[in-house]
Every structure is written in structure tokens, then in C-alpha cells.
């Protein structure tokens, strides 16, 4: 595999799921993990799902602005990837916390991740999502191509 040079290289168009009628963290993570396996990004669902859920148990990944960025590091991840799920309605991400989410970005990272691509993406995504216009466009987006273009622009200089 070639080196991952930027966050754009990890965004997967087949991992952009818009208008999903889901309302729990578990359902969202299961669908994203299942989709990652179907697209050959992970070799097996259970270990990666468990890694993401363990990370959630440490610190919930809802960051405000209707966004959650769950992530998992596992030996079943073939290469770093980012998936996005847009729920049809806002829902409570973690019991006992007030954060409701509508956009969920799942980041998959191989166990040996020398590039720390997930930290770079989380940082760039978090900054970009402070832009109301960018965030609103993703929240309202109905076209996978457009969502992909928006996400792909995150790593590009403004």
C-alpha cells in the first residue's frame, strides 16, 4: 500500500450513507461496520465494532454541533478509512449525556498506524465543522457525490 498522504485518501465514497432512519449509536455503528466489511476495508466486523465501542465507553465521541466521531483501532482494519452516516433525525448519542447527533463519522485505523491519520482527520474535520455553512450542507445533503466532494475538501487548503 502506498503512504497515506492526506485525509482525502481515507474518505470512501461507498462509506457515505445518507438519509438513514436509525436512532441509536449501536445501530449506526453496526451499519457502518457492516458496510466497511462489504467494501473490503476490514476483514471482520466483530473485533472492529468492539474496538469502536470500547473507545466510546472511555469517552463518548459526540463533539457538539450534531456530530459524533467514533473511531476504532484494530488489526482487522486493512487501511485507514472514514465513513459517514447521516441520520434522518437527531438522536441522543450516549445515555447520560445531552449531545444529540445527526452526522456520524466512523474512522477505522489499523493497529499499526504510524501516520495517526485518525487524529489528523478528527482535527481537520472538527475545525471544518465549526463552519456553519459546511456543516449545514452536510446535514441537508441528499447526494452522495456532493457529500463526498465536501468531505474530500477537508484536507485541501482553503
C-alpha positions as CSV (number, residue, x, y, z in Angstrom):
1,X,0.0,0.0,0.0
2,X,1.2,3.5,-0.7
3,X,1.6,6.0,2.0
4,X,-1.4,7.9,3.1
5,X,-0.5,11.5,2.3
6,X,-3.6,13.3,3.4
7,X,-7.0,13.0,4.9
8,X,-8.6,12.9,1.4
9,X,-7.0,9.5,0.8
10,X,-9.1,7.9,3.6
11,X,-12.5,9.1,2.6
12,X,-14.5,6.3,1.0
13,X,-17.5,7.2,-1.3
14,X,-19.0,3.8,-0.7
15,X,-18.9,4.6,3.0
16,X,-21.2,7.7,2.8
17,X,-24.7,6.7,3.9
18,X,-27.3,9.4,3.7
19,X,-30.8,9.6,5.0
20,X,-30.5,6.6,7.3
21,X,-33.5,6.0,9.6
22,X,-31.5,4.9,12.6
23,X,-31.7,6.3,16.1
24,X,-29.2,4.5,18.3
25,X,-25.4,4.5,18.5
26,X,-25.3,0.7,18.3
27,X,-27.5,0.6,15.1
28,X,-25.4,3.3,13.4
29,X,-22.1,1.6,14.3
30,X,-23.3,-1.8,13.2
31,X,-24.4,-0.5,9.8
32,X,-21.1,1.4,9.2
33,X,-19.0,-1.6,10.3
34,X,-21.1,-3.9,8.1
35,X,-20.6,-1.5,5.2
36,X,-16.8,-1.4,5.9
37,X,-16.6,-5.1,5.7
38,X,-18.7,-5.3,2.4
39,X,-16.2,-2.7,0.9
40,X,-13.2,-4.7,1.9
41,X,-11.9,-2.1,4.4
42,X,-12.0,-4.6,7.3
43,X,-11.6,-8.3,7.4
44,X,-14.1,-9.0,10.1
45,X,-16.9,-7.0,11.8
46,X,-16.9,-8.1,15.5
47,X,-13.3,-7.1,16.5
48,X,-13.6,-3.6,14.9
49,X,-17.1,-3.0,16.3
50,X,-15.8,-4.0,19.8
51,X,-12.8,-1.6,19.4
52,X,-15.1,1.3,18.4
53,X,-17.5,0.5,21.3
54,X,-14.6,0.3,23.8
55,X,-13.4,3.7,22.7
56,X,-16.9,5.0,23.2
57,X,-17.0,3.6,26.7
58,X,-13.9,5.5,27.6
59,X,-15.1,8.9,26.3
60,X,-18.2,9.4,24.2
61,X,-17.3,10.8,20.8
62,X,-20.2,13.3,20.3
63,X,-18.4,16.6,19.9
64,X,-21.4,19.0,19.7
65,X,-22.8,20.6,16.5
66,X,-24.9,17.4,16.0
67,X,-21.7,15.4,15.2
68,X,-20.1,12.2,16.6
69,X,-16.7,10.9,15.5
70,X,-16.4,7.3,16.8
71,X,-13.2,5.5,15.9
72,X,-11.6,2.2,16.4
73,X,-8.1,0.8,16.0
74,X,-7.9,-2.9,15.2
75,X,-5.8,-5.5,13.4
76,X,-8.8,-6.3,11.2
77,X,-8.6,-2.8,9.6
78,X,-6.8,-3.2,6.2
79,X,-6.1,0.5,5.7
80,X,-7.3,3.8,7.3
81,X,-10.8,4.8,6.3
82,X,-13.5,7.3,7.1
83,X,-17.2,6.6,6.7
84,X,-20.1,9.0,7.3
85,X,-23.7,8.3,8.2
86,X,-26.4,11.0,8.1
87,X,-29.4,10.1,10.2
88,X,-32.9,11.2,9.2
89,X,-33.4,12.7,12.6
90,X,-31.2,13.9,15.5
91,X,-30.9,11.3,18.3
92,X,-29.2,11.0,21.7
93,X,-25.7,9.5,21.1
94,X,-24.9,8.5,24.7
95,X,-27.2,7.8,27.6
96,X,-26.5,10.3,30.4
97,X,-25.1,12.9,28.0
98,X,-27.1,15.6,26.3
99,X,-25.4,15.5,22.9
100,X,-27.8,14.7,20.1
101,X,-26.3,13.8,16.7
102,X,-27.3,13.6,13.1
103,X,-23.9,13.2,11.4
104,X,-21.6,10.3,12.4
105,X,-18.1,9.9,11.1
106,X,-16.6,6.4,11.7
107,X,-12.9,6.3,11.5
108,X,-11.1,2.9,11.1
109,X,-7.4,2.7,11.8
110,X,-5.1,-0.3,11.5
111,X,-3.5,-1.4,14.8
112,X,-0.1,-0.3,13.4
113,X,-0.9,3.3,12.5
114,X,2.3,5.2,12.1
115,X,0.6,8.2,10.4
116,X,-2.0,8.9,13.1
117,X,-4.4,9.6,10.2
118,X,-7.4,9.5,12.5
119,X,-6.1,12.2,14.7
120,X,-5.3,14.4,11.7
121,X,-8.8,13.8,10.3
122,X,-10.5,14.4,13.6
123,X,-8.6,17.7,14.0
124,X,-9.3,18.9,10.4
125,X,-12.9,17.8,10.5
126,X,-13.6,19.4,13.9
127,X,-12.2,22.7,12.6
128,X,-14.2,22.5,9.3
129,X,-17.4,21.6,11.2
130,X,-17.2,25.0,13.0
131,X,-18.1,26.5,9.6
132,X,-21.9,26.6,9.8
133,X,-22.3,26.6,6.1
134,X,-20.2,23.5,5.6
135,X,-22.0,21.7,8.5
136,X,-25.4,22.7,7.3
137,X,-24.7,21.5,3.8
138,X,-23.6,18.1,5.1
139,X,-26.7,17.8,7.4
140,X,-29.0,18.6,4.5
141,X,-27.1,16.8,1.7
142,X,-29.1,14.2,-0.3
143,X,-26.4,13.4,-2.9
144,X,-23.5,11.1,-2.1
145,X,-21.4,12.7,-4.8
146,X,-21.8,16.1,-3.2
147,X,-21.2,14.8,0.3
148,X,-18.0,13.1,-1.0
149,X,-16.8,16.4,-2.5
150,X,-17.4,18.2,0.7
151,X,-15.6,15.7,2.8
152,X,-12.8,15.4,0.2
153,X,-12.3,19.2,0.6
154,X,-11.4,18.9,4.2
155,X,-7.8,18.1,3.6
156,X,-7.4,20.7,0.9
157,X,-6.0,24.2,1.7
158,X,-8.8,26.8,1.7
